[in-house]
Amino acid sequence: MERIILHSDINHCYAQIEEMKNPHLRHIPMAVGGFEEKRHGIILAKNDLAKTFHIKTGESLREAYAKCPQLTIIHPHYEEYLYYTEQIKDVYRQFSDRVESFGLDEAWVDVSESSRLYGDGVSIARMIQKKVLQQFGITISIGVSFNKIFAKLGSDMVKHMGLVEITKANYKQMVWPLPVSELLYIGRSTASKLEACGIYTIGELASLPSGFMSEHFGKVGEILHTFANGWDETPVAKTTEQAPIKSIGNAITAVKDIVSFEEAKLIYYVLTESVASRLRESGLKGNVIHLSLRNTDLISFTRQKTITQPTNLCEEIMPVVLDLLKKHYDFQIPLRTIGVSISGLRKDDGYIQMNLFTSEKQREKQLVLEETMDAIRNKFGFEKIQRCSMKLDQKLTDFDPKHDHIIHPVSFF
């Protein structure tokens, strides 16, 4: 049986959910955006009326207001977006037990078996679009294809109830003329490298000799060559299957430029406490500590260090963070955004490898202390218990890492 894969994308998701909650917003130019006073002032999503003013996702609120002075900005409500997108995905689950999320607003749905009950992929896609529109007043675009990669491409081609089918008979005409950057997982850097090799379209990538991409791009190159040719056979995960967490992290764009090690240290304590708490909450430990920095020239880079003993304690993560920061940044250019994340994750089974250089009794005391802080913050709010150092510069440290953090998009390739 030939596979039938759908990829569904909720059009300008955050903005549509805000319009669903407050229908009057459909009649004014509106965008979901951050807090300019906290320098998180970018456009996250916009409605159709804002789009007519050429408002773009990712631009600053200042740029958006210059184009449309009457623009209404709604601050994001992430918990509500998570709730409603899961409700919409429940509609998809009525047609298949294989629904794999790709972020909040996107999902793959394998309806190969469902076609016996509901008809072909296009028919099922139309049923899903109709149900979501009737129940939530929200439009979704769907791509229909024989693999996940082309289904994703199809959903991107036409917005607002778009429905595009890419088949084995038409993919060369529909997919191959597209810019190579349209292929899933090809980021700006990889696209530039491909263009430097004279590869501008997906078709040009597909027609390369099989060894060229692996020779120039390694294993990733082989995967991209497979994608371009429509050979992807990656299954859609079952609803009950969850992708393993690969890392847990937090980052923040500070309210003012970070000009010294001491200022960065204050913020890193807040971020690291949050990351350690989330590790404990997930029942995980990690031993690879990553530092991410972005300066005021908008140049970003990361550094990392692997430690011997996996941990989920702030007091064990923080010295490594500070050591990385001290060794790799001199603050000649101020920092704008900083972050920390932990990978090399494994289940916290309660067993600890004994270490001659570490007091396990002291470690147990520290764990009790940090878990007690977690409990107080979860019940009464993050600000109810803080380090004294947080008072040294409250302008920098006055944020709740659970709600004020910025999640940066990840480019796989």
C-alpha positions as CSV (number, residue, x, y, z in Angstrom):
1,M,0.0,0.0,0.0
2,E,1.4,3.4,-0.9
3,R,1.7,5.7,2.0
4,I,-0.6,8.7,2.4
5,I,0.9,11.4,4.6
6,L,-0.7,14.7,5.5
7,H,1.1,17.7,6.9
8,S,-1.1,20.2,8.6
9,D,-0.1,23.8,9.4
10,I,-2.3,26.1,11.4
11,N,-2.1,29.4,9.5
12,H,-0.6,32.3,11.5
13,C,-1.4,30.1,14.6
14,Y,-1.0,32.6,17.5
15,A,-2.9,35.3,15.7
16,Q,-5.8,33.0,14.7
17,I,-6.2,31.7,18.3
18,E,-6.3,35.3,19.6
19,E,-9.0,36.1,16.9
20,M,-10.9,33.0,18.0
21,K,-10.9,34.2,21.6
22,N,-11.7,37.8,20.6
23,P,-13.5,37.9,17.2
24,H,-13.3,41.7,16.9
25,L,-9.6,41.4,16.3
26,R,-10.4,40.0,12.9
27,H,-11.5,43.5,11.8
28,I,-8.3,45.4,12.8
29,P,-4.6,45.0,11.9
30,M,-3.3,42.9,14.8
31,A,-0.1,41.0,15.6
32,V,1.1,38.8,18.5
33,G,4.3,40.3,19.7
34,G,6.6,40.5,22.6
35,F,7.3,43.2,25.2
36,E,9.3,46.1,23.7
37,E,10.2,47.4,27.1
38,K,11.9,44.1,27.8
39,R,13.5,44.1,24.4
40,H,11.5,41.0,23.4
41,G,9.8,43.2,20.9
42,I,9.4,41.2,17.8
43,I,6.4,40.1,15.8
44,L,5.5,36.4,16.4
45,A,2.4,36.2,14.2
46,K,0.1,38.6,12.3
47,N,-3.4,38.5,11.0
48,D,-4.5,39.1,7.4
49,L,-5.1,42.8,7.9
50,A,-1.7,43.3,9.3
51,K,-0.2,41.4,6.4
52,T,-1.7,43.9,4.0
53,F,0.7,46.5,5.6
54,H,3.6,44.1,4.9
55,I,4.1,43.3,8.5
56,K,6.6,40.4,8.8
57,T,7.1,37.8,11.4
58,G,10.4,38.3,13.2
59,E,10.7,42.1,12.6
60,S,10.8,44.5,15.5
61,L,7.7,46.1,16.9
62,R,9.2,49.5,16.0
63,E,9.5,48.4,12.3
64,A,5.9,47.1,12.4
65,Y,4.5,50.4,13.9
66,A,6.4,52.4,11.2
67,K,4.4,50.5,8.6
68,C,1.1,50.5,10.4
69,P,0.8,53.0,13.3
70,Q,-2.7,51.7,14.2
71,L,-1.4,48.1,14.7
72,T,-2.7,46.4,17.8
73,I,-0.2,44.2,19.6
74,I,-1.4,41.3,21.7
75,H,1.2,39.8,24.1
76,P,1.5,36.0,23.7
77,H,-0.4,33.5,25.8
78,Y,1.7,30.4,25.3
79,E,-0.3,28.1,27.7
80,E,-3.5,28.9,25.7
81,Y,-1.8,28.3,22.4
82,L,-0.6,24.9,23.7
83,Y,-4.1,24.0,24.9
84,Y,-5.9,24.9,21.6
85,T,-3.3,23.4,19.3
86,E,-3.6,20.1,21.2
87,Q,-7.4,20.3,20.8
88,I,-7.0,20.8,17.0
89,K,-4.6,17.8,16.9
90,D,-7.3,15.8,18.6
91,V,-9.3,16.3,15.4
92,Y,-6.4,14.8,13.4
93,R,-6.4,11.8,15.9
94,Q,-10.0,11.0,14.9
95,F,-8.6,9.9,11.5
96,S,-5.3,8.2,12.5
97,D,-3.3,6.9,15.5
98,R,-0.2,8.3,13.8
99,V,-0.1,12.0,14.5
100,E,3.4,13.5,15.0
101,S,3.7,17.1,16.2
102,F,6.2,19.4,14.5
103,G,6.1,22.4,16.9
104,L,2.8,23.7,18.2
105,D,1.1,24.5,15.0
106,E,2.2,21.7,12.6
107,A,1.8,18.0,12.5
108,W,2.2,15.0,10.2
109,V,-0.7,12.5,10.0
110,D,-0.4,9.1,8.4
111,V,-3.8,8.2,6.9
112,S,-2.7,5.3,4.8
113,E,-5.0,2.8,6.7
114,S,-7.7,5.4,7.2
115,S,-8.3,5.7,3.4
116,R,-10.3,2.4,3.5
117,L,-12.8,4.2,5.7
118,Y,-12.7,7.9,4.6
119,G,-11.4,7.9,1.0
120,D,-8.2,9.2,-0.5
121,G,-5.8,11.6,1.1
122,V,-7.3,14.7,-0.4
123,S,-10.8,13.7,0.8
124,I,-9.5,13.2,4.3
125,A,-7.6,16.5,4.2
126,R,-10.8,18.3,3.3
127,M,-12.7,16.6,6.1
128,I,-10.1,17.7,8.6
129,Q,-10.1,21.3,7.3
130,K,-13.9,21.4,7.6
131,K,-14.0,20.0,11.1
132,V,-11.3,22.4,12.4
133,L,-13.0,25.4,10.8
134,Q,-16.4,24.4,12.2
135,Q,-15.2,23.6,15.7
136,F,-12.6,26.4,16.2
137,G,-13.1,28.9,13.4
138,I,-9.5,28.3,12.4
139,T,-8.1,27.6,9.0
140,I,-5.3,25.1,8.3
141,S,-3.3,24.3,5.2
142,I,-2.6,20.7,4.4
143,G,-0.1,19.0,2.1
144,V,-0.8,15.5,0.9
145,S,2.0,13.3,-0.3
146,F,3.7,9.9,-0.2
147,N,6.4,11.0,2.3
148,K,6.7,13.5,5.2
149,I,9.1,15.9,3.4
150,F,6.9,16.5,0.4
151,A,3.8,16.7,2.5
152,K,5.5,19.5,4.5
153,L,6.4,21.3,1.2
154,G,2.8,21.0,0.0
155,S,1.4,22.6,3.2
156,D,3.7,25.6,2.7
157,M,2.7,26.3,-0.9
158,V,-0.8,27.7,-0.4
159,K,-2.1,29.3,2.9
160,H,-5.6,29.8,4.2
161,M,-7.3,26.4,3.7
162,G,-4.6,25.5,1.1
163,L,-4.7,22.0,-0.1
164,V,-1.8,20.7,-2.3
165,E,-1.2,17.1,-3.3
166,I,2.3,16.1,-4.4
167,T,2.4,12.7,-6.0
168,K,4.9,10.3,-7.5
169,A,3.6,11.5,-10.9
170,N,3.9,15.2,-10.4
171,Y,6.7,15.8,-7.8
172,K,9.4,16.6,-10.4
173,Q,7.2,19.3,-11.9
174,M,6.1,20.7,-8.5
175,V,9.1,20.3,-6.2
176,W,12.2,20.3,-8.3
177,P,12.0,23.9,-9.6
178,L,11.8,25.2,-6.0
179,P,14.8,26.9,-4.4
180,V,16.9,24.5,-2.4
181,S,16.2,26.5,0.7
182,E,12.6,25.3,0.6
183,L,13.6,21.8,1.5
184,L,13.0,20.9,5.1
185,Y,16.1,21.2,7.4
186,I,18.1,23.3,5.0
187,G,18.9,26.4,6.9
188,R,20.5,29.6,5.6
189,S,24.1,28.4,6.1
190,T,23.6,25.1,4.3
191,A,21.7,26.9,1.5
192,S,24.6,29.3,1.0
193,K,27.1,26.4,0.9
194,L,24.9,24.6,-1.7
195,E,24.6,27.7,-3.8
196,A,28.4,28.1,-3.7
197,C,28.6,24.7,-5.3
198,G,26.2,25.9,-8.0
199,I,23.1,24.1,-6.5
200,Y,20.2,26.5,-6.5
201,T,17.1,24.2,-6.9
202,I,15.8,21.1,-5.3
203,G,16.0,19.4,-8.7
204,E,19.7,20.3,-9.1
205,L,20.3,18.8,-5.6
206,A,18.3,15.6,-6.6
207,S,20.3,15.1,-9.8
208,L,23.7,15.1,-8.2
209,P,25.7,11.9,-8.2
210,S,25.0,10.0,-5.0
211,G,28.5,10.4,-3.7
212,F,28.8,14.2,-4.2
213,M,26.7,15.2,-1.2
214,S,28.2,12.8,1.2
215,E,31.7,13.9,0.1
216,H,31.0,17.6,0.6
217,F,28.4,17.5,3.5
218,G,28.9,14.1,5.2
219,K,25.9,12.1,6.5
220,V,23.7,15.2,6.4
221,G,24.4,15.5,2.7
222,E,23.2,11.9,2.0
223,I,19.9,12.7,3.9
224,L,19.3,15.9,2.0
225,H,19.9,14.0,-1.3
226,T,17.4,11.4,-0.2
227,F,14.8,14.1,0.6
228,A,15.2,15.9,-2.7
229,N,14.6,12.6,-4.6
230,G,11.5,11.8,-2.7
231,W,13.1,8.7,-1.1
232,D,12.3,9.6,2.5
233,E,10.6,6.6,4.2
234,T,10.7,8.0,7.8
235,P,7.5,6.8,9.6
236,V,5.0,9.2,11.2
237,A,5.3,8.5,15.0
238,K,2.3,7.1,16.8
239,T,0.4,9.4,19.0
240,T,1.6,7.4,22.1
241,E,5.2,7.7,21.0
242,Q,7.1,10.7,22.3
243,A,10.4,11.8,20.9
244,P,13.1,11.7,23.5
245,I,14.1,15.0,25.0
246,K,17.6,15.9,23.7
247,S,18.3,19.0,25.7
248,I,16.7,21.3,28.2
249,G,17.7,25.0,28.1
250,N,16.7,28.6,28.6
251,A,17.7,31.9,27.1
252,I,16.8,35.5,27.6
253,T,17.3,38.8,25.8
254,A,18.2,41.2,28.6
255,V,16.4,44.5,29.2
256,K,19.7,46.3,28.7
257,D,23.1,45.4,27.2
258,I,25.2,43.1,29.3
259,V,28.6,44.9,29.6
260,S,30.4,42.8,32.2
261,F,31.0,39.3,33.5
262,E,29.3,40.2,36.8
263,E,26.1,41.3,35.0
264,A,26.1,38.1,33.0
265,K,26.6,36.1,36.1
266,L,23.5,37.5,37.7
267,I,21.3,36.5,34.8
268,Y,23.0,33.1,34.5
269,Y,22.0,32.3,38.0
270,V,18.3,32.8,37.2
271,L,18.6,30.8,33.9
272,T,20.6,28.0,35.4
273,E,18.2,27.6,38.4
274,S,15.4,27.3,35.9
275,V,17.1,24.7,33.7
276,A,18.1,22.6,36.8
277,S,14.5,22.8,38.0
278,R,13.2,21.6,34.7
279,L,15.7,18.7,34.6
280,R,14.5,17.6,38.0
281,E,10.8,18.0,37.0
282,S,11.5,15.8,34.0
283,G,13.4,13.2,36.0
284,L,16.6,13.8,34.0
285,K,20.3,14.5,34.5
286,G,22.8,15.7,31.9
287,N,26.5,16.0,31.5
288,V,27.0,18.3,28.5
289,I,26.7,22.0,29.4
290,H,26.2,24.5,26.6
291,L,26.6,28.2,26.7
292,S,25.0,30.4,24.0
293,L,25.8,34.1,23.5
294,R,24.6,36.8,21.1
295,N,26.3,40.2,21.2
296,T,25.0,43.6,20.2
297,D,26.4,43.2,16.7
298,L,24.0,40.2,16.5
299,I,26.8,37.7,16.2
300,S,26.0,34.4,17.9
301,F,28.2,31.5,19.1
302,T,28.1,28.6,21.5
303,R,30.5,26.8,23.7
304,Q,30.2,23.6,25.6
305,K,31.9,21.4,28.2
306,T,31.3,17.7,29.1
307,I,31.5,16.9,32.8
308,T,32.1,13.5,34.3
309,Q,29.1,13.3,36.7
310,P,25.6,13.9,35.2
311,T,23.7,16.5,37.3
312,N,20.5,18.4,37.7
313,L,21.8,20.8,40.4
314,C,22.3,24.5,39.8
315,E,25.3,24.6,42.1
316,E,27.1,22.0,40.0
317,I,26.1,23.5,36.6
318,M,26.8,27.1,37.5
319,P,30.6,26.8,38.0
320,V,30.9,25.3,34.5
321,V,28.8,28.0,33.0
322,L,30.9,30.7,34.6
323,D,34.2,29.0,33.6
324,L,33.0,28.8,29.9
325,L,31.9,32.5,30.0
326,K,35.2,33.7,31.5
327,K,37.4,31.7,29.1
328,H,35.5,32.5,25.9
329,Y,34.1,36.1,26.2
330,D,35.9,39.3,27.0
331,F,32.9,41.8,26.9
332,Q,34.6,44.2,24.5
333,I,31.3,44.0,22.7
334,P,28.3,43.9,25.0
335,L,26.0,40.9,25.1
336,R,22.3,41.1,24.2
337,T,21.1,37.5,24.6
338,I,22.5,34.7,26.7
339,G,21.4,31.2,27.3
340,V,22.3,27.9,28.9
341,S,21.2,24.3,28.0
342,I,22.0,20.8,29.2
343,S,22.3,17.8,26.9
344,G,23.7,14.3,27.2
345,L,20.5,13.5,29.1
346,R,19.8,10.3,30.9
347,K,17.1,9.2,33.4
348,D,17.7,10.2,37.0
349,D,17.3,6.7,38.6
350,G,18.5,7.8,42.0
351,Y,21.9,6.1,41.7
352,I,25.0,8.2,42.0
353,Q,28.5,7.2,41.1
354,M,30.7,7.8,44.1
355,N,33.4,10.5,43.7
356,L,36.4,10.9,46.0
357,F,36.4,14.6,45.3
358,T,32.8,15.3,46.1
359,S,31.0,15.2,49.4
360,E,27.9,13.1,48.7
361,K,26.4,14.3,52.0
362,Q,26.7,17.9,50.9
363,R,25.3,17.0,47.5
364,E,22.2,15.5,49.2
365,K,21.7,18.6,51.2
366,Q,22.0,20.8,48.1
367,L,19.4,18.6,46.3
368,V,16.9,19.0,49.2
369,L,17.5,22.8,49.2
370,E,16.9,23.1,45.5
371,E,13.8,20.9,45.5
372,T,12.4,23.0,48.4
373,M,12.9,26.1,46.3
374,D,11.1,24.4,43.4
375,A,8.1,23.6,45.6
376,I,7.9,27.2,47.0
377,R,8.2,28.7,43.5
378,N,5.7,26.3,42.0
379,K,3.1,27.2,44.7
380,F,3.7,30.9,45.2
381,G,5.6,32.2,42.2
382,F,9.2,32.5,41.2
383,E,9.8,35.8,42.9
384,K,8.9,34.5,46.3
385,I,12.3,33.0,46.9
386,Q,15.4,34.4,45.3
387,R,19.2,34.7,45.9
388,C,20.4,37.9,47.6
389,S,22.5,38.5,44.5
390,M,19.3,39.1,42.5
391,K,19.0,42.4,44.4
392,L,22.2,43.7,43.1
393,D,20.6,44.7,39.8
394,Q,16.9,44.0,39.8
395,K,16.5,45.5,36.3
396,L,18.5,42.7,34.9
397,T,17.2,39.8,37.1
398,D,13.5,40.8,37.4
399,F,12.0,38.2,35.1
400,D,10.3,34.8,35.5
401,P,12.3,32.3,33.5
402,K,9.3,30.1,33.0
403,H,7.4,32.9,31.2
404,D,9.8,35.5,30.0
405,H,12.3,33.2,28.3
406,I,12.8,33.2,24.5
407,I,13.0,29.9,22.7
408,H,15.2,30.3,19.7
409,P,14.5,28.2,16.6
410,V,16.9,25.4,15.9
411,S,18.4,24.8,12.5
412,F,19.2,21.1,12.3
413,F,21.5,21.3,9.2
